[in-house]
Amino acid sequence: MLRRIWVLWIAVLLWPVGLWADPLSLLRPSGQGWDLERQPLVISLPQPLVGRASVAGSAFGPSLFAGRAEGSFFEPLPPRPEARVRIRGMAQLPVDIALVRAMIGRAESPRNGYDAVQHGAKQKPRKPPTQMSLGEIFAWIDATPGQPHAIGFYQFIPSTLARLVTELDLGPEVIFTPAVQDDLANILLADAGIFDLRAGQITRHQFMNNLAKIWAGLPTSSGKSHYHGYAGNKATVTWAEFDREMARAFPS
């Protein structure tokens, strides 16, 4: 009996060592898509940076894609399955969707477009994002913890990117091309209510405010980012500019 107690005590002492002995992996592909089971361990890593950002006001730069990663406190909008099916089934790109996507890119990645990497990332990928496979992107994320990883025209953060590529059933070999990035962004436009706007169920300004809850570089009707002040976030375009462009897409 005494021997059993002694063995159990040794196991308790060694348990933390066993827990951290396996290298942390942010995301890894599985048969069902991208596996997020270990993500909560990694999400906690950037928290010290969040504290510095709140003091300095710009540790992460002006804009981060909204979601629970990269030291962010934000939640994405709830998915709208029927709208997602509709937008994925479109044979041709409607003009209004093209205009909305261009507006988002102007706010999130005005300099480098589809090859944009959040400038707060000290360790950048070794090649342009549009030349990287999804597997390479997640490997870069995994190898560079503690820094922002927003990437591409729409500045996807890891948790959102993983969720979207899983929904589209994209494997690690798929290249992060502009077309792939657009397809991923389309799902989020559906979540923001683009079809509700078309059907007259919400107003243009309601839709714009929904977009601002997803992309922190876009302003709300207050003129500020929905996440203004969190981790250095701020709107990078004015409400007047945003409204003007959306009026082109959706005349009242």
N, C-alpha and C positions, 0 to 999 in steps of 0.2 A: 504493500500500500504506500509506504514511504517512497519507494522508488518511482511509482506512478506519479505521485505529487511532484517529485523532483523533475521528472521528464516534462510534465505539463508546465512547470515554472520556466524551464529553459525555452520551451516553445513560445511562451508569452513574451519572453525577453527578446527572442530573435524575430518575432513577427514583423516589427517595423522594418527590419533589414530586408526581409523577403518582399515586403510591399514595394520598396523603392529599388530593389535590385534590377527589376525589369525596366529597360529604358522607356521613358514616356513617349507615347505616340499620339499625336493630335488626332489624326484620322487615318484609317486604313481601309482599303477596299474589302468588301465581303461579297458573298453571293447575292445579297439583297441590295447592294449599293455601297455607299460609303458609311463605314461603321463609326458611330459617334459615342460608343459606350465609354471611352476613356476621356472624352472631351472635358468633363467637369474638373478633372485633375489639372488640365492645362489652363483652363479659364482663370484659375486663381493666380497664375504666375504673373500677369502684368499688373496686379493690383497696386504694388508699390509705385508704379509709374503713374497710376491714376491720381494718387495723392499729390505727386509733383505737378501733374497737369493742372489740377485744380488751383494750385498756387501760382504757377507760372502762366497758366491760361493758354498755352500753345504747345505743350510737349508733344501732342499727337498731330499738330497741324490744324488747319481750318475745318476739315470735314472728314467724318468717318461714316461709313454705311451703318445704318442702325441695326442693332441685333445684340445678342448676349455673347460678346467676345471682345477681344482687344481692350479690355478694361471698360467696356461699355455697359451702361445700366439699362439698355433699351430692349424692348420686345418688338418683334415684327408684327405686322398686322395679321389677324387670323386668316388662314387660307380660305379661298372660295373655290371649292372643287369644280363646280359647274363652269365658272368663268375661266378657270385654268384649262379645262378641256376645250372650250370654245377658242381661246387664243392660240392654243397649240395646233388646232385643226385648220387654221387659216392658210389658204393656198397662196395668197398675196398679202403683202404688207399694206394695210390701210395708211393713208396719209396722216391721220391724226396720231396713230401710234408712232410713226416715224418722227413727227414733230415733238412728241412728248419725250421720246428717247433722246433726241438731240438736245433738248432743254436740260435733261438730267446730266448728260455728258458735259454740257457747258458748265454746270454747277460743280460737278464732281471731279472732272479730269480735263480741264481746259488746255493743258499744255501737251500732254503725251497721249491723249485719246485712249485707244484700246490697249496701248502698252504702258499705261500709267501704273505706278506703284506708289503707295502712300509715302510721301517724302520723309516722314518720321522714321521709316524703316532704315536702320543703319546698315543692315546686311541685305542688299538688294539681290534679286535673282541674277544668275550669271548670264541670262539671255532675255530678250524681250518676252513679255508674257504671251504675246500672240504666237510665239515660236515654241512655247512650252506645252507639254502635255499636262493634263490634270494631275497625273501622278507626280510629275516634277514639281508642280505648284504646291501640292500638299507635302511633298518631301521638304521643300524649302521652308514651309510654315513649321513643320515638325522640327527642323534643324535650327530654327532661329526664334526660340521662345522669348517672351518678354519684350517684343517690339510689335508695332502695328503691322498688319499684313493686308490691308485693303488693296485690292488689285483690279486692274482692268478699267474699261470705260465707265463702268457703273460702281467701281470701288467696292466690290464684294469683299466681305470679311469671311473668315473661315467657316463659321457655323452656318451662315446663310448660303455660302457657296456649296458646302457639303449637302445641305438640305435640297438645294435646287438640282444639283447634278444627280442626286439620288432619284428625285422625282422624274427626271428625264432619262434615267437609266443610262447615264454616260459612264463609260469605263475609264480607267486610269490612262489608257492610251490615247484618248481623245484630245486633240489639240485645242487650246484655248483661243480659238480664232474669233474675229469680230462676229461672225455669224453665230457661233456658240454663245458668246456673251450676250448677244441680242436675244437669243432664245431664252436664256436664263432670266433676263430682265423682263421679258414679256409676261412671265408668270407673276412677277411682282406687280406689274401694271394691272393684271386681272385682280389681284388681291386688293389693290387700291381702289377698285370699283370703276374701271374704265367702261365696262358694259352697263353698269348702273347709270353712269353719266349719259351714255348714248341713249338709254331708254328713258331718260328724264326722271329717274328715281332719286338722283342726287344732283346738286348744282356743280358748276365748274369749280367754284371756290371750295366746295366740300371735297371734291376730288383732289384739288391742289393741296389742301391741308392733309389729306391722306398720303399723298406723295411725300410731303414734308416729314411725315412720321416714319417713312422708310429711308429717305435720303436726307441726311443732315445738312447737306449743302444748299438745299432748297428752303426758302422761307415759308413760314405760315402767314396767315393774314395779319398777324401782328408785326410782320416785317422782320422777325427774327427766326432763327432755326428753332424747330421744336425742341432741340437739344442744346440750345444756347447755353454756354458756360460749362457744359459737361465735357471733360477731357479736351478742352480747347475747341469744341465745336462752335461753328457760327455759319450763318448763311453766306454764301459766296456770290449770290445774285440778289437783286432787289425784288420786292413783291411786285412793283410796277412792271419790271422786265419779265418776271415770271408770268404775270397775268396777261401781258401783251402777247407772249408767245402762245399761251394756252388758248387765248381768244382766237388765234389763227387756226388752231386745231379744232376748237369747239365754239364757233360763233354763237352768241346767245340770241 
